[in-house]
């Protein structure tokens, strides 16, 4: 009873305190015109707090390639103790990488967290998305998920590296979901310049992340399989946390044309090339285009021969899996071409990018064992030069024309259409998915920037858009998105069998050698007497032709002899010091006389 009374008194006391607080705060303020206003009450005490968005388990998006560059696409998705990887591609070297074969991503972060990796999922079978897989699988062995054609092309890569049968390749298909620890990956059908391309819906504790992969919207595709816009719309209606979309064509207005446009051009060109041998260069992976070439050849009664190792491999795989429909008797072996008249032949070949060792380039340089270009050839280059390859393609076109052939390339007819979405298609995907956050991917900075502008045009706040760089750790918990840290990322150069052994110093030396050449200085020192017994001899490579520059070489020797004469006997035991003296003296003299800076390599032989 006593306790109950105390409780009532406490309640009354609290009520009186509140009343006094109200009276104390109901002070009036004059607005300058005699009107009395009540002063507002403290909001924190008397107005209910708004419900905050619920924070969820954060998910990290870590691009290791494909941002601020073309190719080398690779993205890590991480949540709690689970990691999976989207694609693992390669890029081709530029002019600043002499001697380099290919460029792959830096796998350091993956190797460090190998125990967390649950698998690799692939969007499609292009080199810039699967070309680096074999190098990664030599370091970690995890399951690979992809569509049937994609994995068939991957298996071909693995055979070249001795990994076939050692990796678990799991075939999946659109609308199927794969569990990745606390996350799940759903495959979504998209159109691209290769069959079996997919985008992805990544279901994470923080929300759904949509990754389009490389895509375009083609309403009349060659194989009849239209992009699954309905699924993108369903995901958008339920709520998409973030969209990661292909930015390659973000600068181009309108829509990307259908692949069928190229087929219509082929029909006209085949009629135009009547009576001549037709040679068509295209990407080996563009199976839809190859199908249209075969269809045209069949209608015009021509036989088809295939040149180029990658072209033969892809076509063989596509026929085996049913992705190419080849009428009986149309495809012939290369060695059977001589049995037919030139006007009955169509050659499908590699080399649309002017690659030095490709079949078309060797034909242009009259270096092909089985094909010589003549005025009776009608050549179609069915591809757009990749940025940086324009001069190589132009050189090939010039050489083909010098041989008398008629050459048709992309600028003249519609013999190529892109496999990537233009601005209106990018807007469509944005409108369907209605993402909270947006991360443009796959492209150079200018492409990412233009894609970000599209998102802003559609009403997305600037703070919800992340233009990332490779190595960025982009984290979202469902309420906000930020770049929170950085992981090791960059370019690993592959030269022959060497992976990563060509670095910036080696590239610098290669460029130095290519630009200014090499001078080798050789002297012989007798160990017992510690005196020079032979030399200095000078050998020049890529600097000057010695026989035509005898005076320069003789004077250079005199400079070296004078330098060696000024050295003390003790200096002949300090070889590094001696080499530095010779290098500096000769470098100064050569630059004074020629304004060139060749690499100078002193060699000391102990006798």
Secondary structure, 3 states (H helix, E strand, C coil): CHHHHHHHHHHHHHHHHHHHHHHHHCCEEECCCCCEEECCCCHHHHCCCCCCCCCCCCEEEEEEECECECCCCEEEEEECCEEEEECCCEEECCCCCCCCCEEEECCHHHHHCHHHEEEEECCCCCHHHHCCHHHHHCCCCCCEEECHHHHHHHHHHHHHCCCCCCCCEEECCCCCEEEECCEEEEEEECECCCCCCEEEEEEECCEEEEECCCCECCCCCCCCCCCCHHHHHHHHHHCEEEEEEECCCCCCCCCCCCCHHHHHHHHHHHHHCCCCEEEEECCCCCHHHHHHHHHHHHHCCCEEEECCHHHHHHHHHHHHHCCCCCCCCCECCHHHHHHCCHHHEEEEECCCCCCCCCHHHHHHCCCCCCCCCCCCEEEEECCCCCCCCHHHHHHHHHHHHHCCCEEECCCCCCCCCCCCCCHHHHHHHHHHHCEEEEEEECECHHHHHHHHHHHHHCCCCHHHECCCCCCEEEEECCCCEEEEEECCCCEEEEECCEECCCCHHHHHHHHHHHHHCEEEEEEEEECCCCEEEEEEEEEEECCCCHHHCHHHHHHHHHHHHHHHHCCCHHHHHCHHHHHHHHHHHHHHHHHHHHCCCCEEEEEEEEC
